[in-house]
Amino acid sequence: WRTRRRSRAVDIADAAILASPLEPIGRNLSWRATLAVALGTGVAAGLVSRPWIGALVAVATVVAARVRGGRIVLLGGAPIAFALAKFTSDPELAWVAVLLVFAALVYECAVMRGGDPTPAGR
């Protein structure tokens, strides 16, 4: 009889970490990358909805990327905008909410892909 060797367990994911929802997990974006992400999300938001919403999303993206704890603008702004849209019956504010979530997703993807070698803790 031939005995099989047990194969080593292979990790398919990183270990879980406890992190603040206000700080990105990854690296800081350079100014060039920050402006590219902000411009991209702002233009996309402006094309999908109104130009002023695109400008608002672009500014919120820059704040989220460059100000410590600024991610709250994207993560907290979306539910606030959605609640205001519900109470005021203004569909444009619902678009703000949806596009802030879109900007948060694009920003997180950019941070996870890499940036400056500075850790995201700033």
BAMI-762269 format. One record per residue: y, z, x of N, C-alpha, C in turn. Coordinates in nm, 3 decimals. Layout:
<pts>
pt nyy: Y&nzz: Z&nxx: X&cayy: Y&cazz: Z&caxx: X&cyy: Y&czz: Z&cxx: X
...
</pts>
This chain:
<pts>
pt nyy: -0.118&nzz: 0.000&nxx: 0.081&cayy: 0.000&cazz: 0.000&caxx: 0.000&cyy: 0.124&czz: 0.000&cxx: 0.085
pt nyy: 0.216&nzz: -0.070&nxx: 0.038&cayy: 0.341&cazz: -0.081&caxx: 0.112&cyy: 0.449&czz: -0.002&cxx: 0.038
pt nyy: 0.514&nzz: 0.085&nxx: 0.107&cayy: 0.621&cazz: 0.162&caxx: 0.043&cyy: 0.754&czz: 0.091&cxx: 0.066
pt nyy: 0.833&nzz: 0.094&nxx: -0.034&cayy: 0.965&cazz: 0.032&caxx: -0.023&cyy: 1.067&czz: 0.134&cxx: 0.023
pt nyy: 1.155&nzz: 0.088&nxx: 0.103&cayy: 1.265&cazz: 0.174&caxx: 0.144&cyy: 1.369&czz: 0.173&cxx: 0.033
pt nyy: 1.424&nzz: 0.287&nxx: 0.015&cayy: 1.530&cazz: 0.295&caxx: -0.085&cyy: 1.656&czz: 0.234&cxx: -0.028
pt nyy: 1.717&nzz: 0.150&nxx: -0.104&cayy: 1.842&cazz: 0.091&caxx: -0.057&cyy: 1.956&czz: 0.190&cxx: -0.078
pt nyy: 2.054&nzz: 0.177&nxx: 0.005&cayy: 2.170&cazz: 0.266&caxx: -0.005&cyy: 2.250&czz: 0.230&cxx: -0.130
pt nyy: 2.308&nzz: 0.331&nxx: -0.185&cayy: 2.393&cazz: 0.308&caxx: -0.302&cyy: 2.519&czz: 0.234&cxx: -0.256
pt nyy: 2.557&nzz: 0.138&nxx: -0.333&cayy: 2.675&cazz: 0.058&caxx: -0.301&cyy: 2.787&czz: 0.098&cxx: -0.398
pt nyy: 2.901&nzz: 0.131&nxx: -0.341&cayy: 3.016&cazz: 0.164&caxx: -0.424&cyy: 3.077&czz: 0.035&cxx: -0.476
pt nyy: 3.095&nzz: 0.029&nxx: -0.605&cayy: 3.156&cazz: -0.091&caxx: -0.661&cyy: 3.301&czz: -0.067&cxx: -0.701
pt nyy: 3.347&nzz: 0.056&nxx: -0.686&cayy: 3.486&cazz: 0.087&caxx: -0.719&cyy: 3.534&czz: 0.197&cxx: -0.625
pt nyy: 3.664&nzz: 0.206&nxx: -0.611&cayy: 3.723&cazz: 0.313&caxx: -0.532&cyy: 3.707&czz: 0.446&cxx: -0.606
pt nyy: 3.717&nzz: 0.551&nxx: -0.532&cayy: 3.710&cazz: 0.684&caxx: -0.593&cyy: 3.832&czz: 0.705&cxx: -0.682
pt nyy: 3.812&nzz: 0.779&nxx: -0.788&cayy: 3.922&cazz: 0.807&caxx: -0.880&cyy: 4.024&czz: 0.897&cxx: -0.812
pt nyy: 4.150&nzz: 0.870&nxx: -0.841&cayy: 4.257&cazz: 0.953&caxx: -0.785&cyy: 4.347&czz: 0.999&cxx: -0.899
pt nyy: 4.410&nzz: 1.112&nxx: -0.879&cayy: 4.506&cazz: 1.163&caxx: -0.975&cyy: 4.644&czz: 1.119&cxx: -0.928
pt nyy: 4.712&nzz: 1.043&nxx: -1.012&cayy: 4.842&cazz: 0.989&caxx: -0.972&cyy: 4.942&czz: 1.003&cxx: -1.085
pt nyy: 5.066&nzz: 1.006&nxx: -1.050&cayy: 5.172&cazz: 1.013&caxx: -1.148&cyy: 5.189&czz: 0.878&cxx: -1.216
pt nyy: 5.207&nzz: 0.875&nxx: -1.347&cayy: 5.231&cazz: 0.748&caxx: -1.413&cyy: 5.368&czz: 0.689&cxx: -1.380
pt nyy: 5.453&nzz: 0.769&nxx: -1.318&cayy: 5.585&cazz: 0.720&caxx: -1.281&cyy: 5.588&czz: 0.653&cxx: -1.146
pt nyy: 5.485&nzz: 0.673&nxx: -1.066&cayy: 5.479&cazz: 0.613&caxx: -0.933&cyy: 5.372&czz: 0.504&cxx: -0.932
pt nyy: 5.403&nzz: 0.387&nxx: -0.877&cayy: 5.303&cazz: 0.282&caxx: -0.871&cyy: 5.194&czz: 0.315&cxx: -0.770
pt nyy: 5.074&nzz: 0.267&nxx: -0.798&cayy: 4.964&cazz: 0.284&caxx: -0.704&cyy: 4.959&czz: 0.155&cxx: -0.624
pt nyy: 4.990&nzz: 0.162&nxx: -0.500&cayy: 4.993&cazz: 0.043&caxx: -0.417&cyy: 5.104&czz: 0.056&cxx: -0.315
pt nyy: 5.171&nzz: -0.053&nxx: -0.292&cayy: 5.275&cazz: -0.056&caxx: -0.190&cyy: 5.409&czz: -0.090&cxx: -0.252
pt nyy: 5.513&nzz: -0.053&nxx: -0.181&cayy: 5.647&cazz: -0.091&caxx: -0.226&cyy: 5.664&czz: -0.241&cxx: -0.214
pt nyy: 5.739&nzz: -0.296&nxx: -0.305&cayy: 5.774&cazz: -0.437&caxx: -0.295&cyy: 5.899&czz: -0.452&cxx: -0.209
pt nyy: 5.903&nzz: -0.557&nxx: -0.131&cayy: 6.025&cazz: -0.587&caxx: -0.055&cyy: 6.133&czz: -0.630&cxx: -0.154
pt nyy: 6.256&nzz: -0.638&nxx: -0.105&cayy: 6.364&cazz: -0.683&caxx: -0.193&cyy: 6.338&czz: -0.826&cxx: -0.240
pt nyy: 6.286&nzz: -0.908&nxx: -0.152&cayy: 6.257&cazz: -1.047&caxx: -0.189&cyy: 6.152&czz: -1.052&cxx: -0.300
pt nyy: 6.046&nzz: -0.973&nxx: -0.286&cayy: 5.941&cazz: -0.969&caxx: -0.388&cyy: 5.993&czz: -0.907&cxx: -0.518
pt nyy: 6.076&nzz: -0.804&nxx: -0.504&cayy: 6.134&cazz: -0.740&caxx: -0.623&cyy: 6.217&czz: -0.840&cxx: -0.702
pt nyy: 6.302&nzz: -0.915&nxx: -0.631&cayy: 6.387&cazz: -1.013&caxx: -0.700&cyy: 6.304&czz: -1.126&cxx: -0.759
pt nyy: 6.197&nzz: -1.166&nxx: -0.691&cayy: 6.111&cazz: -1.272&caxx: -0.744&cyy: 6.040&czz: -1.226&cxx: -0.871
pt nyy: 5.989&nzz: -1.104&nxx: -0.870&cayy: 5.921&cazz: -1.051&caxx: -0.989&cyy: 6.021&czz: -1.033&cxx: -1.103
pt nyy: 6.138&nzz: -0.980&nxx: -1.072&cayy: 6.240&cazz: -0.959&caxx: -1.176&cyy: 6.289&czz: -1.092&cxx: -1.233
pt nyy: 6.312&nzz: -1.188&nxx: -1.146&cayy: 6.357&cazz: -1.320&caxx: -1.193&cyy: 6.249&czz: -1.387&cxx: -1.277
pt nyy: 6.124&nzz: -1.378&nxx: -1.231&cayy: 6.014&cazz: -1.439&caxx: -1.306&cyy: 5.995&czz: -1.377&cxx: -1.443
pt nyy: 5.995&nzz: -1.244&nxx: -1.449&cayy: 5.978&cazz: -1.179&caxx: -1.579&cyy: 6.100&czz: -1.202&cxx: -1.668
pt nyy: 6.218&nzz: -1.201&nxx: -1.608&cayy: 6.339&cazz: -1.224&caxx: -1.687&cyy: 6.347&czz: -1.364&cxx: -1.745
pt nyy: 6.313&nzz: -1.464&nxx: -1.664&cayy: 6.314&cazz: -1.602&caxx: -1.714&cyy: 6.207&czz: -1.622&cxx: -1.822
pt nyy: 6.087&nzz: -1.569&nxx: -1.797&cayy: 5.981&cazz: -1.581&caxx: -1.897&cyy: 6.020&czz: -1.511&cxx: -2.027
pt nyy: 6.079&nzz: -1.393&nxx: -2.016&cayy: 6.122&cazz: -1.321&caxx: -2.136&cyy: 6.234&czz: -1.396&cxx: -2.208
pt nyy: 6.326&nzz: -1.453&nxx: -2.132&cayy: 6.434&cazz: -1.529&caxx: -2.193&cyy: 6.386&czz: -1.655&cxx: -2.262
pt nyy: 6.283&nzz: -1.716&nxx: -2.207&cayy: 6.228&cazz: -1.837&caxx: -2.270&cyy: 6.150&czz: -1.804&cxx: -2.398
pt nyy: 6.084&nzz: -1.691&nxx: -2.398&cayy: 6.004&cazz: -1.652&caxx: -2.514&cyy: 6.091&czz: -1.597&cxx: -2.626
pt nyy: 6.198&nzz: -1.526&nxx: -2.589&cayy: 6.282&cazz: -1.465&caxx: -2.691&cyy: 6.427&czz: -1.508&cxx: -2.672
pt nyy: 6.514&nzz: -1.414&nxx: -2.656&cayy: 6.658&cazz: -1.441&caxx: -2.637&cyy: 6.696&czz: -1.422&cxx: -2.491
pt nyy: 6.801&nzz: -1.491&nxx: -2.444&cayy: 6.844&cazz: -1.475&caxx: -2.305&cyy: 6.885&czz: -1.332&cxx: -2.270
pt nyy: 6.948&nzz: -1.260&nxx: -2.363&cayy: 6.989&cazz: -1.123&caxx: -2.332&cyy: 6.867&czz: -1.033&cxx: -2.315
pt nyy: 6.759&nzz: -1.063&nxx: -2.384&cayy: 6.637&cazz: -0.985&caxx: -2.366&cyy: 6.578&czz: -1.014&cxx: -2.228
pt nyy: 6.585&nzz: -1.140&nxx: -2.185&cayy: 6.540&cazz: -1.175&caxx: -2.051&cyy: 6.619&czz: -1.102&cxx: -1.943
pt nyy: 6.750&nzz: -1.094&nxx: -1.962&cayy: 6.834&cazz: -1.021&caxx: -1.865&cyy: 6.800&czz: -0.872&cxx: -1.865
pt nyy: 6.777&nzz: -0.815&nxx: -1.982&cayy: 6.740&cazz: -0.674&caxx: -1.992&cyy: 6.607&czz: -0.647&cxx: -1.923
pt nyy: 6.510&nzz: -0.734&nxx: -1.943&cayy: 6.378&cazz: -0.718&caxx: -1.880&cyy: 6.389&czz: -0.731&cxx: -1.728
pt nyy: 6.472&nzz: -0.825&nxx: -1.682&cayy: 6.489&cazz: -0.842&caxx: -1.538&cyy: 6.553&czz: -0.718&cxx: -1.475
pt nyy: 6.655&nzz: -0.663&nxx: -1.537&cayy: 6.720&cazz: -0.543&caxx: -1.485&cyy: 6.624&czz: -0.424&cxx: -1.488
pt nyy: 6.547&nzz: -0.411&nxx: -1.595&cayy: 6.451&cazz: -0.301&caxx: -1.605&cyy: 6.344&czz: -0.314&cxx: -1.496
pt nyy: 6.305&nzz: -0.435&nxx: -1.464&cayy: 6.205&cazz: -0.457&caxx: -1.359&cyy: 6.260&czz: -0.417&cxx: -1.222
pt nyy: 6.385&nzz: -0.451&nxx: -1.194&cayy: 6.447&cazz: -0.411&caxx: -1.067&cyy: 6.456&czz: -0.259&cxx: -1.059
pt nyy: 6.497&nzz: -0.195&nxx: -1.167&cayy: 6.506&cazz: -0.048&caxx: -1.167&cyy: 6.368&czz: 0.014&cxx: -1.144
pt nyy: 6.267&nzz: -0.041&nxx: -1.211&cayy: 6.131&cazz: 0.012&caxx: -1.194&cyy: 6.082&czz: -0.002&cxx: -1.051
pt nyy: 6.121&nzz: -0.111&nxx: -0.986&cayy: 6.072&cazz: -0.138&caxx: -0.851&cyy: 6.149&czz: -0.063&cxx: -0.743
pt nyy: 6.275&nzz: -0.039&nxx: -0.763&cayy: 6.357&cazz: 0.014&caxx: -0.654&cyy: 6.398&czz: 0.160&cxx: -0.669
pt nyy: 6.392&nzz: 0.217&nxx: -0.787&cayy: 6.435&cazz: 0.355&caxx: -0.808&cyy: 6.312&czz: 0.443&cxx: -0.819
pt nyy: 6.313&nzz: 0.553&nxx: -0.748&cayy: 6.199&cazz: 0.646&caxx: -0.754&cyy: 6.184&czz: 0.698&cxx: -0.898
pt nyy: 6.065&nzz: 0.684&nxx: -0.953&cayy: 6.041&cazz: 0.724&caxx: -1.091&cyy: 6.096&czz: 0.625&cxx: -1.192
pt nyy: 6.138&nzz: 0.509&nxx: -1.146&cayy: 6.198&cazz: 0.410&caxx: -1.235&cyy: 6.099&czz: 0.339&cxx: -1.326
pt nyy: 5.973&nzz: 0.359&nxx: -1.299&cayy: 5.872&cazz: 0.297&caxx: -1.387&cyy: 5.882&czz: 0.346&cxx: -1.529
pt nyy: 5.945&nzz: 0.459&nxx: -1.549&cayy: 5.962&cazz: 0.512&caxx: -1.684&cyy: 6.044&czz: 0.416&cxx: -1.770
pt nyy: 6.129&nzz: 0.336&nxx: -1.707&cayy: 6.208&cazz: 0.239&caxx: -1.782&cyy: 6.117&czz: 0.139&cxx: -1.852
pt nyy: 6.013&nzz: 0.093&nxx: -1.781&cayy: 5.920&cazz: -0.002&caxx: -1.841&cyy: 5.820&czz: 0.068&cxx: -1.933
pt nyy: 5.763&nzz: 0.177&nxx: -1.884&cayy: 5.657&cazz: 0.244&caxx: -1.959&cyy: 5.710&czz: 0.324&cxx: -2.079
pt nyy: 5.826&nzz: 0.382&nxx: -2.065&cayy: 5.883&cazz: 0.458&caxx: -2.176&cyy: 5.976&czz: 0.376&cxx: -2.263
pt nyy: 6.031&nzz: 0.270&nxx: -2.206&cayy: 6.122&cazz: 0.186&caxx: -2.283&cyy: 6.052&czz: 0.106&cxx: -2.391
pt nyy: 5.929&nzz: 0.068&nxx: -2.367&cayy: 5.856&cazz: -0.013&caxx: -2.465&cyy: 5.832&czz: 0.062&cxx: -2.596
pt nyy: 5.777&nzz: 0.184&nxx: -2.594&cayy: 5.758&cazz: 0.252&caxx: -2.722&cyy: 5.888&czz: 0.290&cxx: -2.791
pt nyy: 5.991&nzz: 0.318&nxx: -2.711&cayy: 6.121&cazz: 0.349&caxx: -2.771&cyy: 6.177&czz: 0.227&cxx: -2.841
pt nyy: 6.170&nzz: 0.112&nxx: -2.774&cayy: 6.219&cazz: -0.012&caxx: -2.835&cyy: 6.139&czz: -0.046&cxx: -2.960
pt nyy: 6.007&nzz: -0.023&nxx: -2.955&cayy: 5.925&cazz: -0.053&caxx: -3.071&cyy: 5.960&czz: 0.039&cxx: -3.188
pt nyy: 5.982&nzz: 0.168&nxx: -3.162&cayy: 6.020&cazz: 0.261&caxx: -3.268&cyy: 6.156&czz: 0.224&cxx: -3.327
pt nyy: 6.250&nzz: 0.186&nxx: -3.240&cayy: 6.381&cazz: 0.142&caxx: -3.291&cyy: 6.368&czz: 0.015&cxx: -3.374
pt nyy: 6.280&nzz: -0.075&nxx: -3.335&cayy: 6.258&cazz: -0.197&caxx: -3.413&cyy: 6.203&czz: -0.163&cxx: -3.551
pt nyy: 6.117&nzz: -0.065&nxx: -3.556&cayy: 6.058&cazz: -0.024&caxx: -3.684&cyy: 6.164&czz: 0.038&cxx: -3.775
pt nyy: 6.246&nzz: 0.128&nxx: -3.719&cayy: 6.344&cazz: 0.198&caxx: -3.802&cyy: 6.462&czz: 0.110&cxx: -3.842
pt nyy: 6.499&nzz: 0.015&nxx: -3.755&cayy: 6.613&cazz: -0.071&caxx: -3.785&cyy: 6.574&czz: -0.204&cxx: -3.847
pt nyy: 6.445&nzz: -0.230&nxx: -3.855&cayy: 6.395&cazz: -0.359&caxx: -3.905&cyy: 6.452&czz: -0.477&cxx: -3.827
pt nyy: 6.466&nzz: -0.458&nxx: -3.697&cayy: 6.518&cazz: -0.562&caxx: -3.609&cyy: 6.404&czz: -0.617&cxx: -3.524
pt nyy: 6.358&nzz: -0.740&nxx: -3.553&cayy: 6.244&cazz: -0.795&caxx: -3.478&cyy: 6.274&czz: -0.821&cxx: -3.330
pt nyy: 6.401&nzz: -0.836&nxx: -3.295&cayy: 6.434&cazz: -0.859&caxx: -3.154&cyy: 6.400&czz: -0.738&cxx: -3.068
pt nyy: 6.413&nzz: -0.619&nxx: -3.123&cayy: 6.376&cazz: -0.500&caxx: -3.047&cyy: 6.225&czz: -0.491&cxx: -3.028
pt nyy: 6.149&nzz: -0.545&nxx: -3.121&cayy: 6.004&cazz: -0.552&caxx: -3.101&cyy: 5.971&czz: -0.646&cxx: -2.986
pt nyy: 6.047&nzz: -0.753&nxx: -2.974&cayy: 6.028&cazz: -0.843&caxx: -2.859&cyy: 6.061&czz: -0.772&cxx: -2.729
pt nyy: 6.163&nzz: -0.688&nxx: -2.730&cayy: 6.196&cazz: -0.610&caxx: -2.610&cyy: 6.077&czz: -0.523&cxx: -2.571
pt nyy: 6.016&nzz: -0.458&nxx: -2.670&cayy: 5.901&cazz: -0.373&caxx: -2.642&cyy: 5.786&czz: -0.451&cxx: -2.581
pt nyy: 5.753&nzz: -0.563&nxx: -2.642&cayy: 5.642&cazz: -0.645&caxx: -2.592&cyy: 5.671&czz: -0.697&cxx: -2.451
pt nyy: 5.792&nzz: -0.740&nxx: -2.428&cayy: 5.825&cazz: -0.798&caxx: -2.298&cyy: 5.843&czz: -0.692&cxx: -2.189
pt nyy: 5.875&nzz: -0.569&nxx: -2.225&cayy: 5.875&cazz: -0.461&caxx: -2.126&cyy: 5.732&czz: -0.429&cxx: -2.082
pt nyy: 5.638&nzz: -0.435&nxx: -2.174&cayy: 5.498&cazz: -0.417&caxx: -2.138&cyy: 5.453&czz: -0.531&cxx: -2.047
pt nyy: 5.494&nzz: -0.653&nxx: -2.079&cayy: 5.464&cazz: -0.769&caxx: -1.994&cyy: 5.521&czz: -0.750&cxx: -1.854
pt nyy: 5.645&nzz: -0.703&nxx: -1.845&cayy: 5.708&cazz: -0.680&caxx: -1.715&cyy: 5.634&czz: -0.572&cxx: -1.637
pt nyy: 5.590&nzz: -0.466&nxx: -1.706&cayy: 5.514&cazz: -0.361&caxx: -1.639&cyy: 5.384&czz: -0.415&cxx: -1.583
pt nyy: 5.319&nzz: -0.502&nxx: -1.658&cayy: 5.194&cazz: -0.562&caxx: -1.611&cyy: 5.217&czz: -0.651&cxx: -1.489
pt nyy: 5.317&nzz: -0.735&nxx: -1.494&cayy: 5.347&cazz: -0.823&caxx: -1.381&cyy: 5.386&czz: -0.740&cxx: -1.258
pt nyy: 5.467&nzz: -0.637&nxx: -1.278&cayy: 5.508&cazz: -0.551&caxx: -1.168&cyy: 5.388&czz: -0.482&cxx: -1.104
pt nyy: 5.299&nzz: -0.427&nxx: -1.186&cayy: 5.181&cazz: -0.361&caxx: -1.132&cyy: 5.091&czz: -0.459&cxx: -1.057
pt nyy: 5.076&nzz: -0.579&nxx: -1.108&cayy: 4.997&cazz: -0.680&caxx: -1.036&cyy: 5.059&czz: -0.712&cxx: -0.901
pt nyy: 5.192&nzz: -0.722&nxx: -0.897&cayy: 5.260&cazz: -0.750&caxx: -0.770&cyy: 5.243&czz: -0.635&cxx: -0.672
pt nyy: 5.252&nzz: -0.512&nxx: -0.721&cayy: 5.237&cazz: -0.395&caxx: -0.635&cyy: 5.095&czz: -0.386&cxx: -0.581
pt nyy: 4.996&nzz: -0.414&nxx: -0.666&cayy: 4.857&cazz: -0.404&caxx: -0.623&cyy: 4.821&czz: -0.514&cxx: -0.522
pt nyy: 4.887&nzz: -0.629&nxx: -0.530&cayy: 4.859&cazz: -0.737&caxx: -0.435&cyy: 4.913&czz: -0.704&cxx: -0.298
pt nyy: 5.013&nzz: -0.621&nxx: -0.292&cayy: 5.066&cazz: -0.581&caxx: -0.162&cyy: 5.216&czz: -0.601&cxx: -0.155
pt nyy: 5.273&nzz: -0.536&nxx: -0.060&cayy: 5.415&cazz: -0.543&caxx: -0.038&cyy: 5.442&czz: -0.496&cxx: 0.103
pt nyy: 5.547&nzz: -0.419&nxx: 0.119&cayy: 5.575&cazz: -0.361&caxx: 0.249&cyy: 5.464&czz: -0.264&cxx: 0.286
pt nyy: 5.443&nzz: -0.239&nxx: 0.416&cayy: 5.340&cazz: -0.141&caxx: 0.454&cyy: 5.378&czz: 0.002&cxx: 0.421
pt nyy: 5.494&nzz: 0.025&nxx: 0.363&cayy: 5.535&cazz: 0.160&caxx: 0.324&cyy: 5.455&czz: 0.202&cxx: 0.203
pt nyy: 5.397&nzz: 0.321&nxx: 0.202&cayy: 5.324&cazz: 0.366&caxx: 0.083&cyy: 5.415&czz: 0.374&cxx: -0.037
pt nyy: 5.359&nzz: 0.365&nxx: -0.154&cayy: 5.440&cazz: 0.359&caxx: -0.276&cyy: 5.511&czz: 0.488&cxx: -0.308
pt nyy: 5.482&nzz: 0.596&nxx: -0.239&cayy: 5.549&cazz: 0.723&caxx: -0.266&cyy: 5.697&czz: 0.720&cxx: -0.235
pt nyy: 5.745&nzz: 0.619&nxx: -0.166&cayy: 5.885&cazz: 0.599&caxx: -0.126&cyy: 5.936&czz: 0.718&cxx: -0.051
</pts>
